[in-house]
Amino acid sequence: MTELTRQRCEACRADAPQVTGEELEALRREVPEWSVETRDGVAQLERRFDFPDFARALAFTNRVGEIAEAEGHHPKLTTEWGSVVVTWWSHKIRGLHRNDFVMAAKTDAL
């Protein structure tokens, strides 16, 4: 278990700061399998998880949903036969917050 997986998400406000460039690099080292994608000017953390069938992909999707509900921070989940793409970003600040990296680490721990 990493330090990030032990942390809880803090309530994110519209005036919360996005991670800085230096913070981004440090946090990315904690979740190396995740990529930073920019869509419509919004930085997002994304990772694809592969599974041997739809049932296991769906079960994983539900487990991610459970931790999202518990933390009050919700990703975009795309579930297909054999894969799930999980995308974390903070909607209120239109970018990446420390919470997104916490949740990426918790997703990895599943």
Biotite code that builds the C-alpha atoms (Angstrom):
import biotite.structure as struc

atoms = struc.array([
    struc.Atom([0.000, 0.000, 0.000], chain_id="A", res_id=1, res_name="MET", atom_name="CA", element="C"),
    struc.Atom([1.390, 3.394, -0.953], chain_id="A", res_id=2, res_name="THR", atom_name="CA", element="C"),
    struc.Atom([1.108, 6.615, 1.007], chain_id="A", res_id=3, res_name="GLU", atom_name="CA", element="C"),
    struc.Atom([-1.532, 7.846, -1.456], chain_id="A", res_id=4, res_name="LEU", atom_name="CA", element="C"),
    struc.Atom([-3.817, 4.855, -0.881], chain_id="A", res_id=5, res_name="THR", atom_name="CA", element="C"),
    struc.Atom([-3.943, 5.639, 2.846], chain_id="A", res_id=6, res_name="ARG", atom_name="CA", element="C"),
    struc.Atom([-5.128, 9.206, 2.245], chain_id="A", res_id=7, res_name="GLN", atom_name="CA", element="C"),
    struc.Atom([-8.736, 10.345, 2.042], chain_id="A", res_id=8, res_name="ARG", atom_name="CA", element="C"),
    struc.Atom([-9.989, 12.782, -0.562], chain_id="A", res_id=9, res_name="CYS", atom_name="CA", element="C"),
    struc.Atom([-10.579, 16.273, 0.698], chain_id="A", res_id=10, res_name="GLU", atom_name="CA", element="C"),
    struc.Atom([-13.651, 18.194, -0.368], chain_id="A", res_id=11, res_name="ALA", atom_name="CA", element="C"),
    struc.Atom([-12.811, 19.940, -3.618], chain_id="A", res_id=12, res_name="CYS", atom_name="CA", element="C"),
    struc.Atom([-13.984, 23.522, -4.022], chain_id="A", res_id=13, res_name="ARG", atom_name="CA", element="C"),
    struc.Atom([-14.123, 25.596, -7.167], chain_id="A", res_id=14, res_name="ALA", atom_name="CA", element="C"),
    struc.Atom([-11.245, 27.705, -5.808], chain_id="A", res_id=15, res_name="ASP", atom_name="CA", element="C"),
    struc.Atom([-9.036, 24.689, -4.962], chain_id="A", res_id=16, res_name="ALA", atom_name="CA", element="C"),
    struc.Atom([-5.633, 24.829, -6.646], chain_id="A", res_id=17, res_name="PRO", atom_name="CA", element="C"),
    struc.Atom([-4.708, 22.506, -9.468], chain_id="A", res_id=18, res_name="GLN", atom_name="CA", element="C"),
    struc.Atom([-1.476, 20.590, -8.955], chain_id="A", res_id=19, res_name="VAL", atom_name="CA", element="C"),
    struc.Atom([1.605, 22.557, -10.001], chain_id="A", res_id=20, res_name="THR", atom_name="CA", element="C"),
    struc.Atom([4.099, 21.250, -12.531], chain_id="A", res_id=21, res_name="GLY", atom_name="CA", element="C"),
    struc.Atom([6.462, 20.152, -9.755], chain_id="A", res_id=22, res_name="GLU", atom_name="CA", element="C"),
    struc.Atom([3.660, 18.440, -7.812], chain_id="A", res_id=23, res_name="GLU", atom_name="CA", element="C"),
    struc.Atom([2.461, 16.766, -11.003], chain_id="A", res_id=24, res_name="LEU", atom_name="CA", element="C"),
    struc.Atom([5.831, 15.151, -11.641], chain_id="A", res_id=25, res_name="GLU", atom_name="CA", element="C"),
    struc.Atom([6.154, 13.929, -8.031], chain_id="A", res_id=26, res_name="ALA", atom_name="CA", element="C"),
    struc.Atom([2.613, 12.530, -7.988], chain_id="A", res_id=27, res_name="LEU", atom_name="CA", element="C"),
    struc.Atom([2.998, 10.842, -11.390], chain_id="A", res_id=28, res_name="ARG", atom_name="CA", element="C"),
    struc.Atom([5.863, 8.800, -9.940], chain_id="A", res_id=29, res_name="ARG", atom_name="CA", element="C"),
    struc.Atom([3.355, 7.416, -7.422], chain_id="A", res_id=30, res_name="GLU", atom_name="CA", element="C"),
    struc.Atom([1.049, 6.142, -10.201], chain_id="A", res_id=31, res_name="VAL", atom_name="CA", element="C"),
    struc.Atom([3.410, 5.359, -13.097], chain_id="A", res_id=32, res_name="PRO", atom_name="CA", element="C"),
    struc.Atom([0.885, 3.316, -15.118], chain_id="A", res_id=33, res_name="GLU", atom_name="CA", element="C"),
    struc.Atom([-1.375, 6.356, -15.533], chain_id="A", res_id=34, res_name="TRP", atom_name="CA", element="C"),
    struc.Atom([-1.030, 8.865, -18.361], chain_id="A", res_id=35, res_name="SER", atom_name="CA", element="C"),
    struc.Atom([-1.958, 12.528, -18.346], chain_id="A", res_id=36, res_name="VAL", atom_name="CA", element="C"),
    struc.Atom([-4.326, 13.290, -21.201], chain_id="A", res_id=37, res_name="GLU", atom_name="CA", element="C"),
    struc.Atom([-5.610, 16.747, -22.094], chain_id="A", res_id=38, res_name="THR", atom_name="CA", element="C"),
    struc.Atom([-9.134, 17.037, -23.473], chain_id="A", res_id=39, res_name="ARG", atom_name="CA", element="C"),
    struc.Atom([-10.704, 20.395, -24.241], chain_id="A", res_id=40, res_name="ASP", atom_name="CA", element="C"),
    struc.Atom([-7.895, 22.045, -22.272], chain_id="A", res_id=41, res_name="GLY", atom_name="CA", element="C"),
    struc.Atom([-8.521, 19.876, -19.173], chain_id="A", res_id=42, res_name="VAL", atom_name="CA", element="C"),
    struc.Atom([-5.730, 17.641, -17.841], chain_id="A", res_id=43, res_name="ALA", atom_name="CA", element="C"),
    struc.Atom([-6.967, 14.189, -16.803], chain_id="A", res_id=44, res_name="GLN", atom_name="CA", element="C"),
    struc.Atom([-5.386, 11.006, -15.437], chain_id="A", res_id=45, res_name="LEU", atom_name="CA", element="C"),
    struc.Atom([-6.216, 7.920, -17.444], chain_id="A", res_id=46, res_name="GLU", atom_name="CA", element="C"),
    struc.Atom([-5.450, 4.208, -17.405], chain_id="A", res_id=47, res_name="ARG", atom_name="CA", element="C"),
    struc.Atom([-6.777, 1.180, -19.259], chain_id="A", res_id=48, res_name="ARG", atom_name="CA", element="C"),
    struc.Atom([-7.246, -2.067, -17.333], chain_id="A", res_id=49, res_name="PHE", atom_name="CA", element="C"),
    struc.Atom([-7.537, -5.310, -19.330], chain_id="A", res_id=50, res_name="ASP", atom_name="CA", element="C"),
    struc.Atom([-9.634, -8.335, -18.351], chain_id="A", res_id=51, res_name="PHE", atom_name="CA", element="C"),
    struc.Atom([-10.301, -11.742, -19.938], chain_id="A", res_id=52, res_name="PRO", atom_name="CA", element="C"),
    struc.Atom([-14.053, -11.131, -20.257], chain_id="A", res_id=53, res_name="ASP", atom_name="CA", element="C"),
    struc.Atom([-16.886, -8.670, -19.783], chain_id="A", res_id=54, res_name="PHE", atom_name="CA", element="C"),
    struc.Atom([-17.988, -10.037, -16.391], chain_id="A", res_id=55, res_name="ALA", atom_name="CA", element="C"),
    struc.Atom([-14.617, -9.280, -14.789], chain_id="A", res_id=56, res_name="ARG", atom_name="CA", element="C"),
    struc.Atom([-14.436, -5.867, -16.438], chain_id="A", res_id=57, res_name="ALA", atom_name="CA", element="C"),
    struc.Atom([-17.884, -5.058, -15.070], chain_id="A", res_id=58, res_name="LEU", atom_name="CA", element="C"),
    struc.Atom([-16.976, -6.337, -11.593], chain_id="A", res_id=59, res_name="ALA", atom_name="CA", element="C"),
    struc.Atom([-13.915, -4.052, -11.599], chain_id="A", res_id=60, res_name="PHE", atom_name="CA", element="C"),
    struc.Atom([-16.072, -1.130, -12.742], chain_id="A", res_id=61, res_name="THR", atom_name="CA", element="C"),
    struc.Atom([-18.377, -1.727, -9.786], chain_id="A", res_id=62, res_name="ASN", atom_name="CA", element="C"),
    struc.Atom([-15.454, -1.873, -7.349], chain_id="A", res_id=63, res_name="ARG", atom_name="CA", element="C"),
    struc.Atom([-14.127, 1.439, -8.676], chain_id="A", res_id=64, res_name="VAL", atom_name="CA", element="C"),
    struc.Atom([-17.646, 2.846, -8.278], chain_id="A", res_id=65, res_name="GLY", atom_name="CA", element="C"),
    struc.Atom([-17.721, 1.715, -4.653], chain_id="A", res_id=66, res_name="GLU", atom_name="CA", element="C"),
    struc.Atom([-14.482, 3.492, -3.753], chain_id="A", res_id=67, res_name="ILE", atom_name="CA", element="C"),
    struc.Atom([-15.633, 6.568, -5.687], chain_id="A", res_id=68, res_name="ALA", atom_name="CA", element="C"),
    struc.Atom([-18.848, 6.703, -3.651], chain_id="A", res_id=69, res_name="GLU", atom_name="CA", element="C"),
    struc.Atom([-16.962, 6.159, -0.389], chain_id="A", res_id=70, res_name="ALA", atom_name="CA", element="C"),
    struc.Atom([-14.595, 9.042, -1.174], chain_id="A", res_id=71, res_name="GLU", atom_name="CA", element="C"),
    struc.Atom([-17.103, 11.359, -2.831], chain_id="A", res_id=72, res_name="GLY", atom_name="CA", element="C"),
    struc.Atom([-14.905, 11.687, -5.920], chain_id="A", res_id=73, res_name="HIS", atom_name="CA", element="C"),
    struc.Atom([-16.098, 10.140, -9.180], chain_id="A", res_id=74, res_name="HIS", atom_name="CA", element="C"),
    struc.Atom([-14.302, 9.135, -12.393], chain_id="A", res_id=75, res_name="PRO", atom_name="CA", element="C"),
    struc.Atom([-15.357, 8.599, -15.932], chain_id="A", res_id=76, res_name="LYS", atom_name="CA", element="C"),
    struc.Atom([-15.605, 4.835, -16.454], chain_id="A", res_id=77, res_name="LEU", atom_name="CA", element="C"),
    struc.Atom([-15.748, 3.232, -19.889], chain_id="A", res_id=78, res_name="THR", atom_name="CA", element="C"),
    struc.Atom([-16.482, -0.481, -19.644], chain_id="A", res_id=79, res_name="THR", atom_name="CA", element="C"),
    struc.Atom([-16.210, -2.734, -22.694], chain_id="A", res_id=80, res_name="GLU", atom_name="CA", element="C"),
    struc.Atom([-15.707, -6.423, -23.279], chain_id="A", res_id=81, res_name="TRP", atom_name="CA", element="C"),
    struc.Atom([-12.258, -7.096, -21.839], chain_id="A", res_id=82, res_name="GLY", atom_name="CA", element="C"),
    struc.Atom([-11.329, -3.609, -20.661], chain_id="A", res_id=83, res_name="SER", atom_name="CA", element="C"),
    struc.Atom([-12.143, -0.654, -18.458], chain_id="A", res_id=84, res_name="VAL", atom_name="CA", element="C"),
    struc.Atom([-10.760, 2.830, -19.015], chain_id="A", res_id=85, res_name="VAL", atom_name="CA", element="C"),
    struc.Atom([-10.728, 4.903, -15.823], chain_id="A", res_id=86, res_name="VAL", atom_name="CA", element="C"),
    struc.Atom([-10.322, 8.671, -16.087], chain_id="A", res_id=87, res_name="THR", atom_name="CA", element="C"),
    struc.Atom([-9.895, 10.888, -13.025], chain_id="A", res_id=88, res_name="TRP", atom_name="CA", element="C"),
    struc.Atom([-9.989, 14.695, -12.931], chain_id="A", res_id=89, res_name="TRP", atom_name="CA", element="C"),
    struc.Atom([-11.584, 17.331, -10.755], chain_id="A", res_id=90, res_name="SER", atom_name="CA", element="C"),
    struc.Atom([-14.556, 18.812, -12.558], chain_id="A", res_id=91, res_name="HIS", atom_name="CA", element="C"),
    struc.Atom([-14.881, 21.865, -10.291], chain_id="A", res_id=92, res_name="LYS", atom_name="CA", element="C"),
    struc.Atom([-11.366, 23.090, -11.079], chain_id="A", res_id=93, res_name="ILE", atom_name="CA", element="C"),
    struc.Atom([-11.236, 21.749, -14.656], chain_id="A", res_id=94, res_name="ARG", atom_name="CA", element="C"),
    struc.Atom([-7.977, 19.936, -14.100], chain_id="A", res_id=95, res_name="GLY", atom_name="CA", element="C"),
    struc.Atom([-5.930, 17.760, -11.788], chain_id="A", res_id=96, res_name="LEU", atom_name="CA", element="C"),
    struc.Atom([-6.017, 17.945, -8.003], chain_id="A", res_id=97, res_name="HIS", atom_name="CA", element="C"),
    struc.Atom([-4.175, 15.769, -5.490], chain_id="A", res_id=98, res_name="ARG", atom_name="CA", element="C"),
    struc.Atom([-7.473, 13.862, -5.018], chain_id="A", res_id=99, res_name="ASN", atom_name="CA", element="C"),
    struc.Atom([-7.163, 12.498, -8.547], chain_id="A", res_id=100, res_name="ASP", atom_name="CA", element="C"),
    struc.Atom([-3.813, 10.911, -7.757], chain_id="A", res_id=101, res_name="PHE", atom_name="CA", element="C"),
    struc.Atom([-5.138, 9.527, -4.466], chain_id="A", res_id=102, res_name="VAL", atom_name="CA", element="C"),
    struc.Atom([-7.993, 7.912, -6.350], chain_id="A", res_id=103, res_name="MET", atom_name="CA", element="C"),
    struc.Atom([-5.714, 6.602, -9.108], chain_id="A", res_id=104, res_name="ALA", atom_name="CA", element="C"),
    struc.Atom([-3.583, 4.904, -6.431], chain_id="A", res_id=105, res_name="ALA", atom_name="CA", element="C"),
    struc.Atom([-6.702, 3.449, -4.798], chain_id="A", res_id=106, res_name="LYS", atom_name="CA", element="C"),
    struc.Atom([-7.856, 2.193, -8.201], chain_id="A", res_id=107, res_name="THR", atom_name="CA", element="C"),
    struc.Atom([-4.485, 0.511, -8.710], chain_id="A", res_id=108, res_name="ASP", atom_name="CA", element="C"),
    struc.Atom([-4.828, -1.160, -5.304], chain_id="A", res_id=109, res_name="ALA", atom_name="CA", element="C"),
    struc.Atom([-8.023, -2.903, -6.408], chain_id="A", res_id=110, res_name="LEU", atom_name="CA", element="C"),
])
